[in-house]
Amino acid sequence: MSTITLKSHRKAARVTSSGLKLTRRGRFLLLGLPLMLLAVAALVLVGIVTSSAQAATGTTGAGATQVTVQAGESIWSIAAANSSNRDPRDVVAEIVQLNDLKTSVLQPGQQIFVPTH
């Protein structure tokens, strides 16, 4: 058997490490994307803070008046006295929701909000 040898006239390519080269897209992803995510997070945080403040101030709007509970009064009697052509049960439900009442017992001198519409 004979052996065939092939000679190559090409020289071996040199491998050099020139460091990391970022393209325009790479710079955008490395710097721009985290900055945009941080900006979105800041906007979401501002939205959460301001929306809860609006909800807290919106419960005592022009559609409610403040009433001081007298001795012997109940939510039902206050609702019946302040419901104009409305079912007192609906007014009682609104009073409980407006004032975030956990119980139906009212104390004399307690101030509650009653819907006016």
Backbone as XML, in Angstrom:
<?xml version="1.0"?>
<chain id="A" units="angstrom">
  <residue number="1" name="MET">
    <atom name="N" x="0.813" y="-1.163" z="0.000"/>
    <atom name="CA" x="0.000" y="0.000" z="0.000"/>
    <atom name="C" x="0.860" y="1.230" z="0.000"/>
  </residue>
  <residue number="2" name="SER">
    <atom name="N" x="0.314" y="2.189" z="-0.639"/>
    <atom name="CA" x="1.054" y="3.444" z="-0.699"/>
    <atom name="C" x="0.305" y="4.516" z="0.065"/>
  </residue>
  <residue number="3" name="THR">
    <atom name="N" x="1.027" y="5.453" z="0.510"/>
    <atom name="CA" x="0.459" y="6.535" z="1.288"/>
    <atom name="C" x="0.501" y="7.805" z="0.468"/>
  </residue>
  <residue number="4" name="ILE">
    <atom name="N" x="-0.616" y="8.522" z="0.493"/>
    <atom name="CA" x="-0.688" y="9.783" z="-0.242"/>
    <atom name="C" x="-0.608" y="10.906" z="0.776"/>
  </residue>
  <residue number="5" name="THR">
    <atom name="N" x="0.252" y="11.818" z="0.518"/>
    <atom name="CA" x="0.365" y="12.990" z="1.371"/>
    <atom name="C" x="0.003" y="14.219" z="0.579"/>
  </residue>
  <residue number="6" name="LEU">
    <atom name="N" x="-0.806" y="15.022" z="1.170"/>
    <atom name="CA" x="-1.221" y="16.277" z="0.536"/>
    <atom name="C" x="-0.600" y="17.422" z="1.300"/>
  </residue>
  <residue number="7" name="LYS">
    <atom name="N" x="-0.053" y="18.325" z="0.563"/>
    <atom name="CA" x="0.541" y="19.490" z="1.191"/>
    <atom name="C" x="-0.381" y="20.677" z="0.981"/>
  </residue>
  <residue number="8" name="SER">
    <atom name="N" x="-0.557" y="21.415" z="1.998"/>
    <atom name="CA" x="-1.394" y="22.601" z="1.926"/>
    <atom name="C" x="-0.499" y="23.811" z="1.865"/>
  </residue>
  <residue number="9" name="HIS">
    <atom name="N" x="-0.847" y="24.730" z="1.005"/>
    <atom name="CA" x="-0.068" y="25.946" z="0.863"/>
    <atom name="C" x="-0.619" y="27.076" z="1.731"/>
  </residue>
  <residue number="10" name="ARG">
    <atom name="N" x="-1.704" y="26.824" z="2.400"/>
    <atom name="CA" x="-2.291" y="27.856" z="3.256"/>
    <atom name="C" x="-1.581" y="27.867" z="4.594"/>
  </residue>
  <residue number="11" name="LYS">
    <atom name="N" x="-1.462" y="29.038" z="5.098"/>
    <atom name="CA" x="-0.893" y="29.154" z="6.429"/>
    <atom name="C" x="-2.040" y="29.115" z="7.438"/>
  </residue>
  <residue number="12" name="ALA">
    <atom name="N" x="-1.750" y="28.630" z="8.571"/>
    <atom name="CA" x="-2.768" y="28.543" z="9.620"/>
    <atom name="C" x="-3.181" y="29.945" z="10.047"/>
  </residue>
  <residue number="13" name="ALA">
    <atom name="N" x="-4.477" y="30.115" z="10.200"/>
    <atom name="CA" x="-4.988" y="31.426" z="10.606"/>
    <atom name="C" x="-4.678" y="31.664" z="12.076"/>
  </residue>
  <residue number="14" name="ARG">
    <atom name="N" x="-4.305" y="32.873" z="12.354"/>
    <atom name="CA" x="-3.989" y="33.221" z="13.732"/>
    <atom name="C" x="-5.266" y="33.575" z="14.473"/>
  </residue>
  <residue number="15" name="VAL">
    <atom name="N" x="-5.372" y="33.106" z="15.665"/>
    <atom name="CA" x="-6.519" y="33.428" z="16.504"/>
    <atom name="C" x="-6.042" y="34.426" z="17.538"/>
  </residue>
  <residue number="16" name="THR">
    <atom name="N" x="-6.654" y="35.592" z="17.499"/>
    <atom name="CA" x="-6.291" y="36.614" z="18.477"/>
    <atom name="C" x="-7.520" y="36.951" z="19.292"/>
  </residue>
  <residue number="17" name="SER">
    <atom name="N" x="-7.307" y="37.245" z="20.502"/>
    <atom name="CA" x="-8.424" y="37.647" z="21.352"/>
    <atom name="C" x="-8.391" y="39.163" z="21.462"/>
  </residue>
  <residue number="18" name="SER">
    <atom name="N" x="-9.254" y="39.791" z="20.705"/>
    <atom name="CA" x="-9.285" y="41.251" z="20.690"/>
    <atom name="C" x="-10.273" y="41.811" z="21.711"/>
  </residue>
  <residue number="19" name="GLY">
    <atom name="N" x="-10.863" y="40.978" z="22.528"/>
    <atom name="CA" x="-11.812" y="41.451" z="23.524"/>
    <atom name="C" x="-13.236" y="41.395" z="23.014"/>
  </residue>
  <residue number="20" name="LEU">
    <atom name="N" x="-14.125" y="41.832" z="23.830"/>
    <atom name="CA" x="-15.545" y="41.810" z="23.512"/>
    <atom name="C" x="-15.899" y="43.040" z="22.701"/>
  </residue>
  <residue number="21" name="LYS">
    <atom name="N" x="-16.548" y="42.820" z="21.575"/>
    <atom name="CA" x="-16.983" y="43.925" z="20.733"/>
    <atom name="C" x="-18.503" y="43.947" z="20.721"/>
  </residue>
  <residue number="22" name="LEU">
    <atom name="N" x="-19.064" y="45.034" z="21.200"/>
    <atom name="CA" x="-20.513" y="45.154" z="21.218"/>
    <atom name="C" x="-21.002" y="45.854" z="19.964"/>
  </residue>
  <residue number="23" name="THR">
    <atom name="N" x="-22.032" y="45.297" z="19.394"/>
    <atom name="CA" x="-22.668" y="45.948" z="18.261"/>
    <atom name="C" x="-23.675" y="46.960" z="18.791"/>
  </residue>
  <residue number="24" name="ARG">
    <atom name="N" x="-24.305" y="47.664" z="17.890"/>
    <atom name="CA" x="-25.311" y="48.648" z="18.300"/>
    <atom name="C" x="-26.467" y="47.959" z="19.028"/>
  </residue>
  <residue number="25" name="ARG">
    <atom name="N" x="-26.902" y="46.843" z="18.509"/>
    <atom name="CA" x="-27.977" y="46.085" z="19.140"/>
    <atom name="C" x="-27.543" y="45.556" z="20.507"/>
  </residue>
  <residue number="26" name="GLY">
    <atom name="N" x="-26.316" y="45.125" z="20.613"/>
    <atom name="CA" x="-25.802" y="44.632" z="21.885"/>
    <atom name="C" x="-25.750" y="45.721" z="22.941"/>
  </residue>
  <residue number="27" name="ARG">
    <atom name="N" x="-25.323" y="46.929" z="22.552"/>
    <atom name="CA" x="-25.307" y="48.051" z="23.496"/>
    <atom name="C" x="-26.721" y="48.396" z="23.946"/>
  </residue>
  <residue number="28" name="PHE">
    <atom name="N" x="-27.655" y="48.338" z="23.013"/>
    <atom name="CA" x="-29.046" y="48.622" z="23.367"/>
    <atom name="C" x="-29.559" y="47.613" z="24.393"/>
  </residue>
  <residue number="29" name="LEU">
    <atom name="N" x="-29.307" y="46.345" z="24.142"/>
    <atom name="CA" x="-29.785" y="45.324" z="25.064"/>
    <atom name="C" x="-29.087" y="45.401" z="26.412"/>
  </residue>
  <residue number="30" name="LEU">
    <atom name="N" x="-27.818" y="45.725" z="26.404"/>
    <atom name="CA" x="-27.059" y="45.762" z="27.643"/>
    <atom name="C" x="-27.387" y="46.982" z="28.493"/>
  </residue>
  <residue number="31" name="LEU">
    <atom name="N" x="-27.628" y="48.114" z="27.865"/>
    <atom name="CA" x="-27.869" y="49.356" z="28.602"/>
    <atom name="C" x="-29.323" y="49.825" z="28.536"/>
  </residue>
  <residue number="32" name="GLY">
    <atom name="N" x="-29.896" y="49.800" z="27.358"/>
    <atom name="CA" x="-31.230" y="50.368" z="27.171"/>
    <atom name="C" x="-32.351" y="49.558" z="27.774"/>
  </residue>
  <residue number="33" name="LEU">
    <atom name="N" x="-32.285" y="48.259" z="27.624"/>
    <atom name="CA" x="-33.364" y="47.415" z="28.125"/>
    <atom name="C" x="-33.513" y="47.489" z="29.646"/>
  </residue>
  <residue number="34" name="PRO">
    <atom name="N" x="-32.439" y="47.390" z="30.426"/>
    <atom name="CA" x="-32.611" y="47.547" z="31.881"/>
    <atom name="C" x="-33.121" y="48.932" z="32.277"/>
  </residue>
  <residue number="35" name="LEU">
    <atom name="N" x="-32.695" y="49.963" z="31.560"/>
    <atom name="CA" x="-33.190" y="51.310" z="31.867"/>
    <atom name="C" x="-34.684" y="51.425" z="31.586"/>
  </residue>
  <residue number="36" name="MET">
    <atom name="N" x="-35.131" y="50.816" z="30.486"/>
    <atom name="CA" x="-36.558" y="50.860" z="30.173"/>
    <atom name="C" x="-37.365" y="50.069" z="31.203"/>
  </residue>
  <residue number="37" name="LEU">
    <atom name="N" x="-36.862" y="48.927" z="31.629"/>
    <atom name="CA" x="-37.563" y="48.146" z="32.648"/>
    <atom name="C" x="-37.646" y="48.904" z="33.967"/>
  </residue>
  <residue number="38" name="LEU">
    <atom name="N" x="-36.585" y="49.610" z="34.316"/>
    <atom name="CA" x="-36.586" y="50.420" z="35.534"/>
    <atom name="C" x="-37.606" y="51.557" z="35.431"/>
  </residue>
  <residue number="39" name="ALA">
    <atom name="N" x="-37.699" y="52.184" z="34.265"/>
    <atom name="CA" x="-38.668" y="53.264" z="34.068"/>
    <atom name="C" x="-40.102" y="52.739" z="34.164"/>
  </residue>
  <residue number="40" name="VAL">
    <atom name="N" x="-40.366" y="51.579" z="33.584"/>
    <atom name="CA" x="-41.708" y="50.988" z="33.657"/>
    <atom name="C" x="-42.055" y="50.642" z="35.105"/>
  </residue>
  <residue number="41" name="ALA">
    <atom name="N" x="-41.093" y="50.092" z="35.837"/>
    <atom name="CA" x="-41.336" y="49.766" z="37.246"/>
    <atom name="C" x="-41.637" y="51.025" z="38.053"/>
  </residue>
  <residue number="42" name="ALA">
    <atom name="N" x="-40.936" y="52.118" z="37.765"/>
    <atom name="CA" x="-41.186" y="53.374" z="38.471"/>
    <atom name="C" x="-42.585" y="53.903" z="38.153"/>
  </residue>
  <residue number="43" name="LEU">
    <atom name="N" x="-43.003" y="53.813" z="36.896"/>
    <atom name="CA" x="-44.342" y="54.273" z="36.522"/>
    <atom name="C" x="-45.431" y="53.430" z="37.185"/>
  </residue>
  <residue number="44" name="VAL">
    <atom name="N" x="-45.222" y="52.135" z="37.263"/>
    <atom name="CA" x="-46.195" y="51.263" z="37.924"/>
    <atom name="C" x="-46.291" y="51.611" z="39.405"/>
  </residue>
  <residue number="45" name="LEU">
    <atom name="N" x="-45.162" y="51.850" z="40.032"/>
    <atom name="CA" x="-45.157" y="52.210" z="41.451"/>
    <atom name="C" x="-45.891" y="53.529" z="41.687"/>
  </residue>
  <residue number="46" name="VAL">
    <atom name="N" x="-45.651" y="54.513" z="40.833"/>
    <atom name="CA" x="-46.349" y="55.800" z="40.955"/>
    <atom name="C" x="-47.850" y="55.597" z="40.750"/>
  </residue>
  <residue number="47" name="GLY">
    <atom name="N" x="-48.224" y="54.762" z="39.798"/>
    <atom name="CA" x="-49.638" y="54.488" z="39.553"/>
    <atom name="C" x="-50.318" y="53.832" z="40.735"/>
  </residue>
  <residue number="48" name="ILE">
    <atom name="N" x="-49.624" y="52.915" z="41.386"/>
    <atom name="CA" x="-50.199" y="52.237" z="42.551"/>
    <atom name="C" x="-50.386" y="53.212" z="43.704"/>
  </residue>
  <residue number="49" name="VAL">
    <atom name="N" x="-49.391" y="54.044" z="43.936"/>
    <atom name="CA" x="-49.462" y="54.995" z="45.055"/>
    <atom name="C" x="-50.576" y="56.008" z="44.834"/>
  </residue>
  <residue number="50" name="THR">
    <atom name="N" x="-50.696" y="56.552" z="43.635"/>
    <atom name="CA" x="-51.713" y="57.576" z="43.390"/>
    <atom name="C" x="-53.115" y="56.989" z="43.294"/>
  </residue>
  <residue number="51" name="SER">
    <atom name="N" x="-53.273" y="55.778" z="42.802"/>
    <atom name="CA" x="-54.618" y="55.217" z="42.687"/>
    <atom name="C" x="-55.204" y="54.897" z="44.056"/>
  </residue>
  <residue number="52" name="SER">
    <atom name="N" x="-54.400" y="54.438" z="44.995"/>
    <atom name="CA" x="-54.938" y="54.166" z="46.325"/>
    <atom name="C" x="-55.310" y="55.454" z="47.042"/>
  </residue>
  <residue number="53" name="ALA">
    <atom name="N" x="-54.593" y="56.531" z="46.779"/>
    <atom name="CA" x="-54.930" y="57.816" z="47.387"/>
    <atom name="C" x="-56.246" y="58.339" z="46.823"/>
  </residue>
  <residue number="54" name="GLN">
    <atom name="N" x="-56.498" y="58.152" z="45.544"/>
    <atom name="CA" x="-57.751" y="58.595" z="44.953"/>
    <atom name="C" x="-58.918" y="57.783" z="45.493"/>
  </residue>
  <residue number="55" name="ALA">
    <atom name="N" x="-58.733" y="56.501" z="45.691"/>
    <atom name="CA" x="-59.813" y="55.667" z="46.206"/>
    <atom name="C" x="-60.170" y="56.058" z="47.634"/>
  </residue>
  <residue number="56" name="ALA">
    <atom name="N" x="-59.197" y="56.433" z="48.427"/>
    <atom name="CA" x="-59.465" y="56.806" z="49.812"/>
    <atom name="C" x="-60.221" y="58.124" z="49.901"/>
  </residue>
  <residue number="57" name="THR">
    <atom name="N" x="-59.941" y="59.068" z="49.018"/>
    <atom name="CA" x="-60.628" y="60.348" z="49.068"/>
    <atom name="C" x="-61.961" y="60.306" z="48.336"/>
  </residue>
  <residue number="58" name="GLY">
    <atom name="N" x="-62.206" y="59.320" z="47.505"/>
    <atom name="CA" x="-63.433" y="59.263" z="46.727"/>
    <atom name="C" x="-64.630" y="58.736" z="47.497"/>
  </residue>
  <residue number="59" name="THR">
    <atom name="N" x="-64.439" y="58.156" z="48.668"/>
    <atom name="CA" x="-65.562" y="57.551" z="49.380"/>
    <atom name="C" x="-66.455" y="58.580" z="50.058"/>
  </residue>
  <residue number="60" name="THR">
    <atom name="N" x="-65.963" y="59.775" z="50.297"/>
    <atom name="CA" x="-66.778" y="60.787" z="50.967"/>
    <atom name="C" x="-67.065" y="61.943" z="50.018"/>
  </residue>
  <residue number="61" name="GLY">
    <atom name="N" x="-67.469" y="61.617" z="48.816"/>
    <atom name="CA" x="-67.713" y="62.635" z="47.810"/>
    <atom name="C" x="-69.018" y="63.367" z="48.057"/>
  </residue>
  <residue number="62" name="ALA">
    <atom name="N" x="-69.524" y="64.025" z="47.021"/>
    <atom name="CA" x="-70.726" y="64.841" z="47.134"/>
    <atom name="C" x="-71.977" y="63.992" z="47.312"/>
  </residue>
  <residue number="63" name="GLY">
    <atom name="N" x="-71.887" y="62.678" z="47.130"/>
    <atom name="CA" x="-73.049" y="61.814" z="47.237"/>
    <atom name="C" x="-73.317" y="61.311" z="48.635"/>
  </residue>
  <residue number="64" name="ALA">
    <atom name="N" x="-72.677" y="61.892" z="49.656"/>
    <atom name="CA" x="-72.885" y="61.425" z="51.028"/>
    <atom name="C" x="-72.844" y="62.600" z="51.993"/>
  </residue>
  <residue number="65" name="THR">
    <atom name="N" x="-73.637" y="62.471" z="53.062"/>
    <atom name="CA" x="-73.599" y="63.479" z="54.122"/>
    <atom name="C" x="-73.217" y="62.789" z="55.424"/>
  </residue>
  <residue number="66" name="GLN">
    <atom name="N" x="-72.636" y="63.565" z="56.323"/>
    <atom name="CA" x="-72.213" y="63.017" z="57.605"/>
    <atom name="C" x="-73.340" y="63.203" z="58.619"/>
  </residue>
  <residue number="67" name="VAL">
    <atom name="N" x="-73.674" y="62.127" z="59.314"/>
    <atom name="CA" x="-74.766" y="62.129" z="60.282"/>
    <atom name="C" x="-74.212" y="61.657" z="61.621"/>
  </residue>
  <residue number="68" name="THR">
    <atom name="N" x="-74.635" y="62.339" z="62.701"/>
    <atom name="CA" x="-74.261" y="61.913" z="64.050"/>
    <atom name="C" x="-75.367" y="61.022" z="64.598"/>
  </residue>
  <residue number="69" name="VAL">
    <atom name="N" x="-74.996" y="59.843" z="65.040"/>
    <atom name="CA" x="-75.964" y="58.867" z="65.549"/>
    <atom name="C" x="-76.479" y="59.330" z="66.911"/>
  </residue>
  <residue number="70" name="GLN">
    <atom name="N" x="-77.816" y="59.342" z="67.052"/>
    <atom name="CA" x="-78.465" y="59.707" z="68.317"/>
    <atom name="C" x="-78.789" y="58.431" z="69.100"/>
  </residue>
  <residue number="71" name="ALA">
    <atom name="N" x="-79.068" y="58.585" z="70.367"/>
    <atom name="CA" x="-79.401" y="57.435" z="71.214"/>
    <atom name="C" x="-80.649" y="56.742" z="70.675"/>
  </residue>
  <residue number="72" name="GLY">
    <atom name="N" x="-80.601" y="55.419" z="70.556"/>
    <atom name="CA" x="-81.742" y="54.638" z="70.095"/>
    <atom name="C" x="-81.815" y="54.471" z="68.589"/>
  </residue>
  <residue number="73" name="GLU">
    <atom name="N" x="-80.963" y="55.119" z="67.840"/>
    <atom name="CA" x="-80.998" y="54.987" z="66.384"/>
    <atom name="C" x="-80.229" y="53.746" z="65.945"/>
  </residue>
  <residue number="74" name="SER">
    <atom name="N" x="-80.696" y="53.178" z="64.836"/>
    <atom name="CA" x="-80.016" y="52.029" z="64.239"/>
    <atom name="C" x="-79.705" y="52.357" z="62.780"/>
  </residue>
  <residue number="75" name="ILE">
    <atom name="N" x="-78.965" y="51.483" z="62.158"/>
    <atom name="CA" x="-78.672" y="51.696" z="60.731"/>
    <atom name="C" x="-79.974" y="51.708" z="59.946"/>
  </residue>
  <residue number="76" name="TRP">
    <atom name="N" x="-80.895" y="50.830" z="60.322"/>
    <atom name="CA" x="-82.171" y="50.748" z="59.610"/>
    <atom name="C" x="-82.967" y="52.046" z="59.744"/>
  </residue>
  <residue number="77" name="SER">
    <atom name="N" x="-83.050" y="52.613" z="60.956"/>
    <atom name="CA" x="-83.832" y="53.843" z="61.140"/>
    <atom name="C" x="-83.185" y="55.016" z="60.405"/>
  </residue>
  <residue number="78" name="ILE">
    <atom name="N" x="-81.863" y="55.066" z="60.400"/>
    <atom name="CA" x="-81.173" y="56.140" z="59.666"/>
    <atom name="C" x="-81.390" y="55.964" z="58.173"/>
  </residue>
  <residue number="79" name="ALA">
    <atom name="N" x="-81.329" y="54.718" z="57.688"/>
    <atom name="CA" x="-81.539" y="54.456" z="56.264"/>
    <atom name="C" x="-82.970" y="54.786" z="55.853"/>
  </residue>
  <residue number="80" name="ALA">
    <atom name="N" x="-83.938" y="54.428" z="56.689"/>
    <atom name="CA" x="-85.340" y="54.705" z="56.363"/>
    <atom name="C" x="-85.610" y="56.207" z="56.349"/>
  </residue>
  <residue number="81" name="ALA">
    <atom name="N" x="-84.969" y="56.957" z="57.250"/>
    <atom name="CA" x="-85.181" y="58.403" z="57.300"/>
    <atom name="C" x="-84.505" y="59.118" z="56.132"/>
  </residue>
  <residue number="82" name="ASN">
    <atom name="N" x="-83.455" y="58.543" z="55.606"/>
    <atom name="CA" x="-82.699" y="59.211" z="54.544"/>
    <atom name="C" x="-82.878" y="58.582" z="53.170"/>
  </residue>
  <residue number="83" name="SER">
    <atom name="N" x="-83.801" y="57.635" z="53.032"/>
    <atom name="CA" x="-84.012" y="57.020" z="51.715"/>
    <atom name="C" x="-85.223" y="57.663" z="51.065"/>
  </residue>
  <residue number="84" name="SER">
    <atom name="N" x="-84.979" y="58.395" z="50.023"/>
    <atom name="CA" x="-86.084" y="59.029" z="49.309"/>
    <atom name="C" x="-86.440" y="58.143" z="48.121"/>
  </residue>
  <residue number="85" name="ASN">
    <atom name="N" x="-87.592" y="57.474" z="48.223"/>
    <atom name="CA" x="-88.092" y="56.598" z="47.170"/>
    <atom name="C" x="-87.132" y="55.449" z="46.851"/>
  </residue>
  <residue number="86" name="ARG">
    <atom name="N" x="-86.382" y="55.009" z="47.823"/>
    <atom name="CA" x="-85.460" y="53.883" z="47.621"/>
    <atom name="C" x="-85.743" y="52.825" z="48.674"/>
  </residue>
  <residue number="87" name="ASP">
    <atom name="N" x="-85.385" y="51.622" z="48.362"/>
    <atom name="CA" x="-85.537" y="50.522" z="49.308"/>
    <atom name="C" x="-84.534" y="50.712" z="50.447"/>
  </residue>
  <residue number="88" name="PRO">
    <atom name="N" x="-85.007" y="50.753" z="51.699"/>
    <atom name="CA" x="-84.086" y="50.952" z="52.828"/>
    <atom name="C" x="-82.991" y="49.887" z="52.918"/>
  </residue>
  <residue number="89" name="ARG">
    <atom name="N" x="-83.267" y="48.674" z="52.417"/>
    <atom name="CA" x="-82.234" y="47.631" z="52.437"/>
    <atom name="C" x="-81.030" y="48.024" z="51.588"/>
  </residue>
  <residue number="90" name="ASP">
    <atom name="N" x="-81.296" y="48.664" z="50.446"/>
    <atom name="CA" x="-80.192" y="49.124" z="49.594"/>
    <atom name="C" x="-79.406" y="50.236" z="50.280"/>
  </residue>
  <residue number="91" name="VAL">
    <atom name="N" x="-80.130" y="51.127" z="50.962"/>
    <atom name="CA" x="-79.470" y="52.232" z="51.662"/>
    <atom name="C" x="-78.635" y="51.694" z="52.826"/>
  </residue>
  <residue number="92" name="VAL">
    <atom name="N" x="-79.154" y="50.690" z="53.551"/>
    <atom name="CA" x="-78.385" y="50.070" z="54.640"/>
    <atom name="C" x="-77.096" y="49.476" z="54.087"/>
  </residue>
  <residue number="93" name="ALA">
    <atom name="N" x="-77.178" y="48.781" z="52.961"/>
    <atom name="CA" x="-75.985" y="48.180" z="52.354"/>
    <atom name="C" x="-74.967" y="49.256" z="51.969"/>
  </residue>
  <residue number="94" name="GLU">
    <atom name="N" x="-75.460" y="50.384" z="51.440"/>
    <atom name="CA" x="-74.549" y="51.477" z="51.074"/>
    <atom name="C" x="-73.907" y="52.113" z="52.306"/>
  </residue>
  <residue number="95" name="ILE">
    <atom name="N" x="-74.683" y="52.266" z="53.386"/>
    <atom name="CA" x="-74.131" y="52.840" z="54.626"/>
    <atom name="C" x="-73.023" y="51.939" z="55.170"/>
  </residue>
  <residue number="96" name="VAL">
    <atom name="N" x="-73.268" y="50.639" z="55.183"/>
    <atom name="CA" x="-72.260" y="49.689" z="55.672"/>
    <atom name="C" x="-71.006" y="49.763" z="54.811"/>
  </residue>
  <residue number="97" name="GLN">
    <atom name="N" x="-71.183" y="49.841" z="53.494"/>
    <atom name="CA" x="-70.030" y="49.903" z="52.589"/>
    <atom name="C" x="-69.294" y="51.237" z="52.711"/>
  </residue>
  <residue number="98" name="LEU">
    <atom name="N" x="-70.038" y="52.343" z="52.773"/>
    <atom name="CA" x="-69.415" y="53.667" z="52.867"/>
    <atom name="C" x="-68.562" y="53.819" z="54.120"/>
  </residue>
  <residue number="99" name="ASN">
    <atom name="N" x="-69.042" y="53.271" z="55.222"/>
    <atom name="CA" x="-68.375" y="53.461" z="56.507"/>
    <atom name="C" x="-67.507" y="52.278" z="56.913"/>
  </residue>
  <residue number="100" name="ASP">
    <atom name="N" x="-67.461" y="51.253" z="56.071"/>
    <atom name="CA" x="-66.663" y="50.054" z="56.339"/>
    <atom name="C" x="-67.001" y="49.489" z="57.719"/>
  </residue>
  <residue number="101" name="LEU">
    <atom name="N" x="-68.304" y="49.334" z="57.957"/>
    <atom name="CA" x="-68.776" y="48.848" z="59.261"/>
    <atom name="C" x="-68.628" y="47.333" z="59.342"/>
  </residue>
  <residue number="102" name="LYS">
    <atom name="N" x="-68.103" y="46.853" z="60.449"/>
    <atom name="CA" x="-67.943" y="45.412" z="60.671"/>
    <atom name="C" x="-69.142" y="44.826" z="61.418"/>
  </residue>
  <residue number="103" name="THR">
    <atom name="N" x="-69.891" y="45.680" z="62.104"/>
    <atom name="CA" x="-71.058" y="45.243" z="62.865"/>
    <atom name="C" x="-72.194" y="46.237" z="62.624"/>
  </residue>
  <residue number="104" name="SER">
    <atom name="N" x="-73.413" y="45.821" z="62.911"/>
    <atom name="CA" x="-74.559" y="46.707" z="62.692"/>
    <atom name="C" x="-74.864" y="47.571" z="63.907"/>
  </residue>
  <residue number="105" name="VAL">
    <atom name="N" x="-74.110" y="47.421" z="64.972"/>
    <atom name="CA" x="-74.343" y="48.189" z="66.199"/>
    <atom name="C" x="-73.692" y="49.563" z="66.065"/>
  </residue>
  <residue number="106" name="LEU">
    <atom name="N" x="-74.514" y="50.610" z="66.289"/>
    <atom name="CA" x="-74.002" y="51.982" z="66.256"/>
    <atom name="C" x="-74.004" y="52.542" z="67.670"/>
  </residue>
  <residue number="107" name="GLN">
    <atom name="N" x="-73.033" y="53.363" z="67.971"/>
    <atom name="CA" x="-72.920" y="53.995" z="69.286"/>
    <atom name="C" x="-73.423" y="55.432" z="69.197"/>
  </residue>
  <residue number="108" name="PRO">
    <atom name="N" x="-74.146" y="55.930" z="70.210"/>
    <atom name="CA" x="-74.565" y="57.336" z="70.204"/>
    <atom name="C" x="-73.339" y="58.247" z="70.118"/>
  </residue>
  <residue number="109" name="GLY">
    <atom name="N" x="-73.427" y="59.244" z="69.248"/>
    <atom name="CA" x="-72.315" y="60.166" z="69.034"/>
    <atom name="C" x="-71.405" y="59.752" z="67.888"/>
  </residue>
  <residue number="110" name="GLN">
    <atom name="N" x="-71.559" y="58.529" z="67.415"/>
    <atom name="CA" x="-70.746" y="58.057" z="66.293"/>
    <atom name="C" x="-71.159" y="58.806" z="65.035"/>
  </residue>
  <residue number="111" name="GLN">
    <atom name="N" x="-70.195" y="59.189" z="64.229"/>
    <atom name="CA" x="-70.492" y="59.898" z="62.987"/>
    <atom name="C" x="-70.317" y="58.937" z="61.821"/>
  </residue>
  <residue number="112" name="ILE">
    <atom name="N" x="-71.350" y="58.859" z="60.984"/>
    <atom name="CA" x="-71.313" y="57.976" z="59.821"/>
    <atom name="C" x="-71.713" y="58.767" z="58.587"/>
  </residue>
  <residue number="113" name="PHE">
    <atom name="N" x="-71.356" y="58.237" z="57.434"/>
    <atom name="CA" x="-71.743" y="58.837" z="56.164"/>
    <atom name="C" x="-72.963" y="58.111" z="55.627"/>
  </residue>
  <residue number="114" name="VAL">
    <atom name="N" x="-73.923" y="58.910" z="55.141"/>
    <atom name="CA" x="-75.171" y="58.379" z="54.605"/>
    <atom name="C" x="-75.293" y="58.856" z="53.164"/>
  </residue>
  <residue number="115" name="PRO">
    <atom name="N" x="-75.617" y="57.954" z="52.214"/>
    <atom name="CA" x="-75.754" y="58.374" z="50.813"/>
    <atom name="C" x="-76.936" y="59.324" z="50.644"/>
  </residue>
  <residue number="116" name="THR">
    <atom name="N" x="-76.779" y="60.300" z="49.750"/>
    <atom name="CA" x="-77.824" y="61.313" z="49.568"/>
    <atom name="C" x="-78.596" y="61.165" z="48.270"/>
  </residue>
  <residue number="117" name="HIS">
    <atom name="N" x="-78.228" y="60.277" z="47.385"/>
    <atom name="CA" x="-78.920" y="60.169" z="46.095"/>
    <atom name="C" x="-80.101" y="59.284" z="46.135"/>
  </residue>
</chain>
